[in-house]
Amino acid sequence: MNRILTAAVLCLGLTAPVLADGKIYVQLPDLSSYEGERGEEFLYQLVLGNVVASNCVGYEITEEEWSLMVDSADLLTYELGLSTDDYIDNFETPAFAALDQPDTCETVGPAVQPLIDELVNLGGSREALPDQDKAYEDYQAMRAVWDGEAAAAGGKTKVN
């Protein structure tokens, strides 16, 4: 019993930095081709797909797929130059409002996996990056750049 407890404590100790953040990091896609109205439509599909996958039975996704969708939405929000208010008003609020419609799960649910497939085709991955500690550091550095740019512009972005 002591060996099991020691092994468990050791495993937790080795994964503490990743567990502290609580998410899995994956390779993100290149979304640079999504601009303007096309970019905003794709962003809405990502947000709506995440809301459906998180709330509709039968359309659940893995933690890796969730990270791929959510982090891709953050990346696209940044690339489109959207503020927090823009993101909430134009993407998040309508996506959650769609859950009030009786057919949203059945209508949107089947599109979730093809949406993830599209992110993979653009260079994203459904697999966790092998070095999660480095991935965490890289992600935090990316977010720090975004926060710095938002501060310099006198505003805030969805991701700060």
C-alpha positions, 0 to 999 in steps of 0.5 A, spaced: 500 500 500 505 504 501 508 503 494 502 505 491 501 511 495 508 513 494 507 512 486 501 516 486 504 522 489 510 521 485 506 521 479 502 527 481 509 531 483 511 530 476 505 532 473 503 538 477 505 544 472 500 541 467 495 539 472 495 546 475 493 549 469 488 544 468 488 543 460 491 539 455 495 543 449 495 541 442 498 543 435 493 549 433 492 550 426 494 555 421 487 560 421 491 566 417 486 564 411 480 566 415 479 573 414 473 578 415 466 575 414 469 568 412 473 568 419 467 571 423 463 565 420 468 560 422 469 563 429 461 562 430 461 555 428 467 554 433 464 557 438 457 554 437 460 547 436 464 548 443 457 549 446 453 544 443 459 539 444 459 541 451 452 541 453 448 536 448 448 528 449 451 524 444 456 530 441 461 530 446 468 531 444 475 529 447 479 534 452 484 534 446 478 536 441 476 541 446 482 544 447 483 544 439 476 548 438 477 553 444 484 555 443 483 555 435 477 560 437 481 564 441 487 564 436 481 566 431 478 572 435 485 575 436 487 574 428 480 578 427 482 583 432 475 582 436 474 585 443 472 581 449 465 585 448 465 583 440 466 576 442 461 576 447 456 579 444 457 576 437 459 569 438 458 567 445 451 570 447 448 567 440 451 560 441 448 559 448 442 562 446 442 557 440 441 552 446 434 554 447 432 552 440 429 545 441 433 542 435 440 545 436 443 539 438 440 535 433 442 540 427 449 542 430 451 536 433 453 532 427 457 538 424 462 538 430 466 532 428 467 535 421 469 542 424 474 539 428 476 535 421 477 542 418 481 544 424 486 538 423 486 539 415 489 546 417 494 543 421 491 542 428 491 536 432 487 531 436 493 529 440 496 532 446 503 535 444 508 531 447 511 536 452 505 539 456 510 543 460 513 547 454 506 547 451 504 551 457 510 556 457 509 557 449 501 558 450 502 563 456 508 567 452 503 567 446 497 570 451 502 575 454 503 578 447 496 578 446 495 582 453 501 586 451 498 588 444 491 589 447 494 594 453 498 598 448 492 599 444 488 601 450 483 596 450 482 589 452 481 582 448 477 576 449 483 572 451 486 577 456 
